[in-house]
């Protein structure tokens, strides 16, 4: 899919997700308290969602954003404004109530309409990336949006299709170690399959899906500056225990995974496998691999969350724009308590900034 030429200096949208959940609070606690972070960067951050939920989360803080006029083109309004935080409310959301800390169909309506607007802005070239706050999948579907979640919604809306993207999760970008300290190791894990029942996984692990995920993952680690000499390969998990033991424990690794890895190598990708997952993750956590490709959800995300629970980032690879998200749910029980950690949201925002900057040639990998 080809997007229109992008408006200069306009960078990221931030959708509030389910406004009954933690989304508005995450945005306010991050952006209201540190406006210099995006002002000094020359960024325009566009927040999308219901205004009432964002104002409620601002209680006790000065309003840090400027509300745009929904009757005028967003691109024109932003083009004449300096770096800062701006807000746009999709039509129809001001008429709804959003009970804080409880699931509601109104929350699904707000999440869905906010994503629709983000898609339209991306197609028009107004935004280069989007950070999505958590939504409630059941509420999204109750509101009439027939998508399992953000990934499928954006993939369909941006013309890629559900089979054209790869789900990837990673720890936060490591900071430079202090003298005498070791550098922080970060797991980066892509998934061949996402949320099917385990019984369906073997038939869904196909050569085509493995190759697509490897291509997407290779592009991602290259953007992060983790490809080439001095960097490890992408490690590919076997589907079966012991990677099948030469066919004695299932034939999939011999007949599907192995051939896909060899085809990826022949195409010039730096990959290795299939490797038994229990061995691969031991070495991946010690920095041997730039990323890991897991065959199914818990194979890859159980070890990742062991290391990065509460701080990981969800990235959708294969979209024509950047999309990141905190790797946690709506957190209804934490709304209004001030106890929700900002680590994952901050990591999602930082990674989106980094990737958008590289896409525009503003910084190297």
SULUR-V369567 format. One record per residue. N is the residue number from 1. RES is the residue in one letter. SS is DSSP state (H for helix, E for strand, L for the rest). PHI is phi in whole degrees, -180 to 180 (NA if undefined). Layout:
BEGIN
n={N & N}
res={RES & RES}
ss={SS & SS}
phi={PHI & PHI}
END
This chain:
BEGIN
n={1 & 2 & 3 & 4 & 5 & 6 & 7 & 8 & 9 & 10 & 11 & 12 & 13 & 14 & 15 & 16 & 17 & 18 & 19 & 20 & 21 & 22 & 23 & 24 & 25 & 26 & 27 & 28 & 29 & 30 & 31 & 32 & 33 & 34 & 35 & 36 & 37 & 38 & 39 & 40 & 41 & 42 & 43 & 44 & 45 & 46 & 47 & 48 & 49 & 50 & 51 & 52 & 53 & 54 & 55 & 56 & 57 & 58 & 59 & 60 & 61 & 62 & 63 & 64 & 65 & 66 & 67 & 68 & 69 & 70 & 71 & 72 & 73 & 74 & 75 & 76 & 77 & 78 & 79 & 80 & 81 & 82 & 83 & 84 & 85 & 86 & 87 & 88 & 89 & 90 & 91 & 92 & 93 & 94 & 95 & 96 & 97 & 98 & 99 & 100 & 101 & 102 & 103 & 104 & 105 & 106 & 107 & 108 & 109 & 110 & 111 & 112 & 113 & 114 & 115 & 116 & 117 & 118 & 119 & 120 & 121 & 122 & 123 & 124 & 125 & 126 & 127 & 128 & 129 & 130 & 131 & 132 & 133 & 134 & 135 & 136 & 137 & 138 & 139 & 140 & 141 & 142 & 143 & 144 & 145 & 146 & 147 & 148 & 149 & 150 & 151 & 152 & 153 & 154 & 155 & 156 & 157 & 158 & 159 & 160 & 161 & 162 & 163 & 164 & 165 & 166 & 167 & 168 & 169 & 170 & 171 & 172 & 173 & 174 & 175 & 176 & 177 & 178 & 179 & 180 & 181 & 182 & 183 & 184 & 185 & 186 & 187 & 188 & 189 & 190 & 191 & 192 & 193 & 194 & 195 & 196 & 197 & 198 & 199 & 200 & 201 & 202 & 203 & 204 & 205 & 206 & 207 & 208 & 209 & 210 & 211 & 212 & 213 & 214 & 215 & 216 & 217 & 218 & 219 & 220 & 221 & 222 & 223 & 224 & 225 & 226 & 227 & 228 & 229 & 230 & 231 & 232 & 233 & 234 & 235 & 236 & 237 & 238 & 239 & 240 & 241 & 242 & 243 & 244 & 245 & 246 & 247 & 248 & 249 & 250 & 251 & 252 & 253 & 254 & 255 & 256 & 257 & 258 & 259 & 260 & 261 & 262 & 263 & 264 & 265 & 266 & 267 & 268 & 269 & 270 & 271 & 272 & 273 & 274 & 275 & 276 & 277 & 278 & 279 & 280 & 281 & 282 & 283 & 284 & 285 & 286 & 287 & 288 & 289 & 290 & 291 & 292 & 293 & 294 & 295 & 296 & 297 & 298 & 299 & 300 & 301 & 302 & 303 & 304 & 305 & 306 & 307 & 308 & 309 & 310 & 311 & 312 & 313 & 314 & 315 & 316 & 317 & 318 & 319 & 320 & 321 & 322 & 323 & 324 & 325 & 326 & 327 & 328 & 329 & 330 & 331 & 332 & 333 & 334 & 335 & 336 & 337 & 338 & 339 & 340 & 341 & 342 & 343 & 344 & 345 & 346 & 347 & 348 & 349 & 350 & 351 & 352 & 353 & 354 & 355 & 356 & 357 & 358 & 359 & 360 & 361 & 362 & 363 & 364 & 365}
res={X & X & X & X & X & X & X & X & X & X & X & X & X & X & X & X & X & X & X & X & X & X & X & X & X & X & X & X & X & X & X & X & X & X & X & X & X & X & X & X & X & X & X & X & X & X & X & X & X & X & X & X & X & X & X & X & X & X & X & X & X & X & X & X & X & X & X & X & X & X & X & X & X & X & X & X & X & X & X & X & X & X & X & X & X & X & X & X & X & X & X & X & X & X & X & X & X & X & X & X & X & X & X & X & X & X & X & X & X & X & X & X & X & X & X & X & X & X & X & X & X & X & X & X & X & X & X & X & X & X & X & X & X & X & X & X & X & X & X & X & X & X & X & X & X & X & X & X & X & X & X & X & X & X & X & X & X & X & X & X & X & X & X & X & X & X & X & X & X & X & X & X & X & X & X & X & X & X & X & X & X & X & X & X & X & X & X & X & X & X & X & X & X & X & X & X & X & X & X & X & X & X & X & X & X & X & X & X & X & X & X & X & X & X & X & X & X & X & X & X & X & X & X & X & X & X & X & X & X & X & X & X & X & X & X & X & X & X & X & X & X & X & X & X & X & X & X & X & X & X & X & X & X & X & X & X & X & X & X & X & X & X & X & X & X & X & X & X & X & X & X & X & X & X & X & X & X & X & X & X & X & X & X & X & X & X & X & X & X & X & X & X & X & X & X & X & X & X & X & X & X & X & X & X & X & X & X & X & X & X & X & X & X & X & X & X & X & X & X & X & X & X & X & X & X & X & X & X & X & X & X & X & X & X & X & X & X & X & X & X & X & X & X & X & X & X & X & X & X & X & X & X & X & X & X & X & X & X & X & X & X & X & X & X & X}
ss={L & L & L & L & L & L & L & L & L & L & L & E & E & E & E & L & L & L & L & L & L & L & H & H & H & H & H & H & H & H & H & L & L & L & L & H & H & H & H & H & L & L & L & E & E & E & E & E & L & L & H & H & H & H & H & H & H & L & L & L & L & L & L & L & E & E & E & L & L & L & L & L & L & H & H & H & H & H & H & L & L & L & L & E & E & E & E & E & L & L & L & L & H & H & H & L & L & L & L & L & L & L & L & L & H & H & H & H & H & H & H & H & H & H & H & H & H & H & H & H & H & H & H & L & L & L & L & L & E & E & E & E & L & L & L & L & H & H & H & H & H & H & L & L & L & L & L & L & L & H & H & H & H & H & H & H & H & L & L & L & L & H & H & H & L & E & E & E & E & E & L & L & L & L & L & L & L & L & L & L & L & L & L & L & L & L & L & E & E & E & E & L & L & L & L & L & L & H & H & H & H & H & H & H & L & L & H & H & H & H & H & H & H & H & H & H & H & H & H & H & H & H & H & L & L & L & L & L & L & L & L & L & L & E & E & E & E & L & L & L & H & H & H & H & L & L & L & L & L & L & L & H & H & H & H & H & H & H & H & H & H & H & H & H & H & H & L & L & L & L & E & E & E & E & E & L & H & H & H & H & H & H & H & H & L & L & L & L & L & L & E & E & E & E & L & L & H & H & H & H & H & H & H & H & H & H & H & H & L & L & L & L & E & E & E & E & E & L & L & L & L & E & E & E & E & E & L & L & L & L & L & H & H & H & L & L & L & L & L & L & L & L & H & H & H & H & H & H & H & H & H & H & H & H & H & H & H & H & H & L & L & L & L & L & L}
phi={NA & -103 & -91 & -67 & -59 & -84 & -70 & -58 & 71 & -93 & -115 & -114 & -98 & -128 & -89 & -76 & 65 & -77 & -69 & -81 & -101 & -80 & -49 & -58 & -67 & -60 & -66 & -65 & -65 & -82 & -88 & -69 & -86 & -136 & -63 & -64 & -63 & -94 & -67 & -69 & -79 & 73 & -95 & -115 & -100 & -110 & -88 & -125 & 158 & -80 & -64 & -61 & -70 & -70 & -63 & -60 & -71 & -82 & -52 & 88 & -123 & -67 & -69 & -103 & -125 & -108 & -83 & -87 & -82 & -76 & -96 & -118 & -57 & -62 & -61 & -68 & -67 & -74 & -62 & -102 & -114 & -76 & -55 & 163 & -105 & -128 & -138 & -137 & -106 & -59 & -61 & 91 & -81 & -69 & -87 & -105 & -105 & -126 & -65 & -68 & 82 & -147 & -68 & -154 & -60 & -58 & -64 & -69 & -62 & -62 & -63 & -67 & -69 & -66 & -66 & -59 & -66 & -60 & -63 & -62 & -67 & -66 & -63 & -82 & 78 & -77 & -119 & -105 & -165 & -142 & -104 & -104 & -77 & -62 & -123 & -100 & -63 & -65 & -68 & -60 & -73 & -61 & -80 & 99 & -99 & -86 & -134 & -66 & 175 & -56 & -57 & -69 & -58 & -70 & -62 & -70 & -64 & -95 & 81 & -88 & 89 & -63 & -87 & -100 & -126 & -130 & -82 & -134 & -130 & -150 & -73 & -66 & -60 & -70 & -88 & -65 & -69 & -72 & -53 & 89 & -97 & -84 & -70 & -74 & -90 & -125 & -85 & -130 & -131 & -101 & -120 & -74 & -120 & -109 & -127 & -79 & -57 & -57 & -63 & -90 & -61 & -55 & -74 & -87 & -83 & -114 & -58 & -63 & -67 & -64 & -65 & -60 & -65 & -68 & -63 & -61 & -69 & -63 & -64 & -67 & -68 & -65 & -62 & -81 & 78 & -112 & -112 & 94 & -57 & 90 & -118 & -78 & -79 & -84 & -88 & -107 & -71 & -73 & -74 & -96 & -54 & 59 & 53 & 89 & 47 & 57 & 93 & -76 & -121 & 92 & -99 & -61 & -70 & -76 & -98 & -122 & -68 & -57 & -59 & -65 & -65 & -64 & -66 & -63 & -62 & -63 & -85 & 97 & -83 & -89 & -132 & -147 & 151 & -74 & -122 & -53 & -61 & -66 & -81 & -58 & -68 & -58 & -79 & -62 & -69 & -108 & 92 & -71 & -115 & -68 & -162 & -125 & -108 & -100 & -82 & -151 & -52 & -72 & -60 & -94 & -89 & -64 & -67 & -63 & -74 & -61 & -90 & -127 & -61 & 83 & -137 & -77 & -122 & -97 & -123 & -96 & -89 & 104 & -79 & -78 & -127 & -82 & -137 & -129 & -158 & -64 & -94 & -154 & -90 & -70 & 58 & -54 & -70 & -101 & -61 & 83 & -89 & 76 & -94 & -65 & -77 & -95 & -57 & -70 & -64 & -62 & -65 & -65 & -66 & -63 & -67 & -61 & -59 & -62 & -71 & -65 & -61 & -70 & -63 & -93 & 75 & -86 & -151 & -89 & -93}
END
